[in-house]
Amino acid sequence: MKDSKLLDEVIRYYLDSSSFNGLPIYEIENYDVNEMIELINDGFVEAISEVDVLNPHIKGFDLGLSKEHQIVNARNTDRHTCFYSTDRALEEVQIDYQKPYTALLQRGKEQFKVIFLI
């Protein structure tokens, strides 16, 4: 995994949130837009804003946002943008397999992903 304090902050916020929320742009103390763009381009972070969904604090669906669109979100500090660690960034996270739904979220899956239980 990439060594980055900013990426660590995004991952920690996501995993420590009781609802697997994204890290709001306004809560990042020393926001480095160039580093965030690099994390987006490398596939470690996804940027979702209020332009994309009503509530960017939760990753409800796979929106399929292009990296270019996410970079626009990351550059615009006036927007309400939240950052999510991707499944690539979460590969080494300790998973709680006793809670199957939680395990999916710990891997960066969408909250409203349709799951069929048999």
Accessible surface in RSA format (square Angstrom, percent):
REM  Atomic radii and reference values for relative SASA: ProtOr
REM  Chains: A
REM  Algorithm: Lee & Richards
REM  Probe-radius: 1.40
REM  Slices: 20
REM RES _ NUM      All-atoms   Total-Side   Main-Chain    Non-polar    All polar
REM                ABS   REL    ABS   REL    ABS   REL    ABS   REL    ABS   REL
RES MET A   1   116.89  60.5  45.64  30.2  71.26 169.7  55.88  47.5  61.01  80.8
RES LYS A   2    58.96  28.8  45.82  28.1  13.14  31.3  31.54  28.4  27.42  29.2
RES ASP A   3   144.70 101.4 113.05 112.5  31.64  74.8  41.49  97.6 103.21 102.9
RES SER A   4     9.03   7.6   2.38   3.2   6.66  15.3   9.00  19.2   0.04   0.0
RES LYS A   5   187.69  91.6 177.40 108.8  10.29  24.5 121.70 109.5  65.99  70.3
RES LEU A   6    11.86   6.6   8.36   6.0   3.50   8.8  10.57   7.4   1.29   3.5
RES LEU A   7     0.00   0.0   0.00   0.0   0.00   0.0   0.00   0.0   0.00   0.0
RES ASP A   8    69.89  49.0  65.98  65.7   3.91   9.2  28.16  66.3  41.72  41.6
RES GLU A   9    66.87  38.4  59.57  45.1   7.30  17.4  32.68  63.2  34.20  27.9
RES VAL A  10     0.05   0.0   0.00   0.0   0.05   0.1   0.00   0.0   0.05   0.1
RES ILE A  11     9.49   5.4   9.49   7.1   0.00   0.0   9.49   6.8   0.00   0.0
RES ARG A  12   129.55  54.4 129.53  66.0   0.02   0.0  56.87  77.7  72.68  44.0
RES TYR A  13    67.74  31.6  59.50  33.9   8.25  21.5  44.34  33.3  23.41  28.9
RES TYR A  14     4.17   1.9   4.17   2.4   0.00   0.0   2.38   1.8   1.79   2.2
RES LEU A  15    34.10  19.0  14.44  10.3  19.67  49.4  14.44  10.1  19.67  52.9
RES ASP A  16    97.74  68.5  65.09  64.8  32.66  77.2  31.42  73.9  66.32  66.1
RES SER A  17    22.76  19.2   7.15   9.5  15.61  36.0  15.76  33.6   7.00   9.8
RES SER A  18   116.84  98.7  75.32 100.5  41.52  95.6  57.74 122.9  59.10  82.8
RES SER A  19    53.63  45.3  46.45  62.0   7.19  16.6  22.58  48.1  31.05  43.5
RES PHE A  20    21.38  10.7  20.99  13.0   0.39   1.0  20.99  12.7   0.39   1.1
RES ASN A  21    38.56  26.6  38.56  37.3   0.00   0.0   0.30   0.7  38.26  37.0
RES GLY A  22     0.00   0.0   0.00   N/A   0.00   0.0   0.00   0.0   0.00   0.0
RES LEU A  23     3.60   2.0   3.51   2.5   0.09   0.2   3.51   2.5   0.09   0.2
RES PRO A  24     0.78   0.6   0.78   0.7   0.00   0.0   0.78   0.6   0.00   0.0
RES ILE A  25     9.85   5.6   5.96   4.4   3.88   9.4   5.97   4.3   3.88  10.5
RES TYR A  26   132.99  62.1  96.56  54.9  36.43  94.8  87.69  65.9  45.29  55.8
RES GLU A  27    87.18  50.1  62.93  47.6  24.25  57.7  26.22  50.7  60.96  49.8
RES ILE A  28    11.53   6.6   1.91   1.4   9.62  23.2   1.99   1.4   9.53  25.9
RES GLU A  29   159.21  91.4 126.14  95.4  33.08  78.8  53.39 103.3 105.83  86.4
RES ASN A  30   129.51  89.3 106.05 102.5  23.45  56.5  38.14  91.8  91.37  88.3
RES TYR A  31    51.22  23.9  21.16  12.0  30.06  78.2  21.16  15.9  30.06  37.1
RES ASP A  32    63.46  44.5  58.40  58.1   5.06  12.0  20.40  48.0  43.06  42.9
RES VAL A  33    44.27  29.1  42.28  38.3   1.99   4.8  42.28  36.7   1.99   5.4
RES ASN A  34   108.05  74.5 100.93  97.5   7.12  17.1  29.11  70.1  78.94  76.3
RES GLU A  35    52.04  29.9  47.71  36.1   4.33  10.3  21.48  41.5  30.56  24.9
RES MET A  36     0.00   0.0   0.00   0.0   0.00   0.0   0.00   0.0   0.00   0.0
RES ILE A  37    19.45  11.1  19.45  14.5   0.00   0.0  19.45  14.0   0.00   0.0
RES GLU A  38    81.82  47.0  77.93  59.0   3.89   9.3  25.89  50.1  55.93  45.7
RES LEU A  39     0.00   0.0   0.00   0.0   0.00   0.0   0.00   0.0   0.00   0.0
RES ILE A  40     1.59   0.9   0.38   0.3   1.21   2.9   0.38   0.3   1.21   3.3
RES ASN A  41    71.29  49.2  58.27  56.3  13.02  31.3  19.14  46.1  52.15  50.4
RES ASP A  42    50.33  35.3  42.95  42.8   7.37  17.4  12.36  29.1  37.97  37.9
RES GLY A  43    21.37  26.3   0.00   N/A  21.37  26.3  18.04  49.5   3.33   7.5
RES PHE A  44    13.84   6.9  13.84   8.6   0.00   0.0  13.84   8.4   0.00   0.0
RES VAL A  45     3.46   2.3   0.00   0.0   3.46   8.3   0.00   0.0   3.46   9.4
RES GLU A  46    19.48  11.2  19.48  14.7   0.00   0.0   7.17  13.9  12.31  10.0
RES ALA A  47     0.00   0.0   0.00   0.0   0.00   0.0   0.00   0.0   0.00   0.0
RES ILE A  48     1.55   0.9   1.55   1.2   0.00   0.0   1.55   1.1   0.00   0.0
RES SER A  49     0.00   0.0   0.00   0.0   0.00   0.0   0.00   0.0   0.00   0.0
RES GLU A  50    77.12  44.3  62.20  47.1  14.92  35.5  38.81  75.1  38.31  31.3
RES VAL A  51    88.45  58.2  56.19  50.9  32.26  77.7  62.93  54.7  25.51  69.2
RES ASP A  52    34.65  24.3   4.82   4.8  29.83  70.5   7.14  16.8  27.50  27.4
RES VAL A  53    40.10  26.4  29.80  27.0  10.30  24.8  39.89  34.7   0.20   0.6
RES LEU A  54   183.58 102.2 154.91 110.8  28.67  72.1 156.36 109.8  27.22  73.2
RES ASN A  55    71.51  49.3  65.81  63.6   5.70  13.7  27.48  66.1  44.03  42.6
RES PRO A  56     3.91   2.8   3.91   3.6   0.00   0.0   3.91   3.2   0.00   0.0
RES HIS A  57    49.78  27.2  49.78  34.6   0.00   0.0  35.20  36.3  14.58  17.0
RES ILE A  58    44.21  25.2  42.10  31.4   2.11   5.1  42.10  30.3   2.11   5.7
RES LYS A  59    18.44   9.0  17.55  10.8   0.89   2.1   7.08   6.4  11.35  12.1
RES GLY A  60     9.02  11.1   0.00   N/A   9.02  11.1   3.76  10.3   5.26  11.8
RES PHE A  61   118.92  59.5 115.17  71.3   3.76   9.8 116.57  70.7   2.35   6.7
RES ASP A  62   105.33  73.8  78.90  78.5  26.43  62.5  19.46  45.8  85.87  85.6
RES LEU A  63    58.62  32.6  31.13  22.3  27.49  69.1  35.35  24.8  23.27  62.6
RES GLY A  64    65.14  80.3   0.00   N/A  65.14  80.3  36.88 101.2  28.26  63.3
RES LEU A  65    37.92  21.1  21.90  15.7  16.02  40.3  24.62  17.3  13.30  35.8
RES SER A  66    57.64  48.7  43.43  58.0  14.21  32.7  44.70  95.2  12.94  18.1
RES LYS A  67    89.87  43.8  86.53  53.1   3.34   7.9  57.05  51.4  32.82  35.0
RES GLU A  68   124.63  71.6 121.16  91.7   3.48   8.3  65.98 127.6  58.66  47.9
RES HIS A  69    57.44  31.4  52.69  36.6   4.75  12.2  35.95  37.1  21.49  25.0
RES GLN A  70    14.18   7.9  14.18  10.4   0.00   0.0   0.00   0.0  14.18  10.8
RES ILE A  71    25.50  14.5  25.50  19.0   0.00   0.0  25.50  18.4   0.00   0.0
RES VAL A  72    74.40  49.0  73.17  66.2   1.23   3.0  73.94  64.2   0.46   1.3
RES ASN A  73     0.00   0.0   0.00   0.0   0.00   0.0   0.00   0.0   0.00   0.0
RES ALA A  74     0.00   0.0   0.00   0.0   0.00   0.0   0.00   0.0   0.00   0.0
RES ARG A  75   144.33  60.6 123.63  63.0  20.70  49.3  43.72  59.8 100.61  61.0
RES ASN A  76    51.36  35.4  44.84  43.3   6.52  15.7  14.35  34.5  37.01  35.8
RES THR A  77    87.19  62.0  66.61  67.5  20.58  49.0  38.02  51.1  49.17  74.3
RES ASP A  78   141.20  98.9 105.11 104.6  36.09  85.3  32.93  77.5 108.27 108.0
RES ARG A  79    54.74  23.0  49.31  25.1   5.43  12.9   9.32  12.7  45.42  27.5
RES HIS A  80    58.81  32.1  54.61  38.0   4.19  10.7  38.44  39.6  20.37  23.7
RES THR A  81     0.34   0.2   0.00   0.0   0.34   0.8   0.00   0.0   0.34   0.5
RES CYS A  82     0.00   0.0   0.00   0.0   0.00   0.0   0.00   0.0   0.00   0.0
RES PHE A  83     0.01   0.0   0.00   0.0   0.01   0.0   0.00   0.0   0.01   0.0
RES TYR A  84     0.36   0.2   0.36   0.2   0.00   0.0   0.36   0.3   0.00   0.0
RES SER A  85     0.84   0.7   0.00   0.0   0.84   1.9   0.00   0.0   0.84   1.2
RES THR A  86    20.68  14.7  20.43  20.7   0.25   0.6  20.68  27.8   0.00   0.0
RES ASP A  87    72.10  50.5  68.44  68.1   3.66   8.7  16.17  38.1  55.93  55.8
RES ARG A  88   119.60  50.2 114.24  58.2   5.36  12.8  34.35  46.9  85.25  51.7
RES ALA A  89     0.87   0.8   0.00   0.0   0.87   2.0   0.00   0.0   0.87   2.3
RES LEU A  90     0.00   0.0   0.00   0.0   0.00   0.0   0.00   0.0   0.00   0.0
RES GLU A  91   115.41  66.3  98.40  74.4  17.01  40.5  31.55  61.0  83.86  68.5
RES GLU A  92   130.46  74.9  95.86  72.5  34.60  82.4  47.70  92.3  82.77  67.6
RES VAL A  93    30.37  20.0  19.53  17.7  10.83  26.1  25.30  22.0   5.07  13.7
RES GLN A  94   162.57  90.9 144.69 105.7  17.87  42.6  63.37 134.9  99.20  75.2
RES ILE A  95    15.41   8.8   2.81   2.1  12.60  30.4   3.16   2.3  12.24  33.2
RES ASP A  96    47.71  33.4  40.73  40.5   6.98  16.5  21.90  51.6  25.81  25.7
RES TYR A  97   162.57  75.9 142.37  81.0  20.19  52.5 115.18  86.6  47.39  58.4
RES GLN A  98   169.69  94.9 138.01 100.9  31.68  75.4  50.82 108.2 118.87  90.2
RES LYS A  99   120.03  58.6 117.00  71.8   3.04   7.2  65.62  59.1  54.41  58.0
RES PRO A 100    96.96  70.7  91.15  83.1   5.82  21.1  95.50  78.9   1.46   9.1
RES TYR A 101   100.82  47.1  97.20  55.3   3.62   9.4  88.69  66.6  12.13  15.0
RES THR A 102    33.46  23.8  33.37  33.8   0.09   0.2  13.14  17.6  20.32  30.7
RES ALA A 103    11.06  10.2  10.32  15.9   0.74   1.7  10.70  15.1   0.36   1.0
RES LEU A 104    57.91  32.3  57.56  41.2   0.35   0.9  57.89  40.7   0.03   0.1
RES LEU A 105    10.71   6.0  10.71   7.7   0.00   0.0  10.71   7.5   0.00   0.0
RES GLN A 106    26.24  14.7  26.24  19.2   0.00   0.0   0.06   0.1  26.18  19.9
RES ARG A 107    65.96  27.7  65.96  33.6   0.00   0.0  31.71  43.3  34.24  20.8
RES GLY A 108     4.62   5.7   0.00   N/A   4.62   5.7   0.86   2.4   3.76   8.4
RES LYS A 109    64.37  31.4  63.31  38.8   1.06   2.5  27.37  24.6  37.00  39.4
RES GLU A 110    25.88  14.9  23.59  17.8   2.29   5.5   0.82   1.6  25.06  20.5
RES GLN A 111    29.50  16.5  23.14  16.9   6.36  15.2   3.12   6.6  26.38  20.0
RES PHE A 112   106.92  53.5  92.38  57.2  14.55  37.8  97.96  59.4   8.96  25.7
RES LYS A 113    98.60  48.1  82.15  50.4  16.45  39.2  44.67  40.2  53.92  57.4
RES VAL A 114   109.15  71.8  87.66  79.4  21.49  51.8  92.54  80.4  16.61  45.1
RES ILE A 115    69.52  39.6  41.47  30.9  28.04  67.6  44.60  32.1  24.92  67.6
RES PHE A 116   172.42  86.3 148.40  91.9  24.02  62.5 150.80  91.4  21.61  61.9
RES LEU A 117   159.77  89.0 125.45  89.7  34.33  86.3 127.27  89.4  32.51  87.5
RES ILE A 118   217.78 123.9 145.14 108.1  72.64 175.1 172.10 123.9  45.69 124.0
END  Absolute sums over single chains surface
CHAIN  1 A     7018.5       5720.1       1298.4       3781.4       3237.1
END  Absolute sums over all chains
TOTAL          7018.5       5720.1       1298.4       3781.4       3237.1
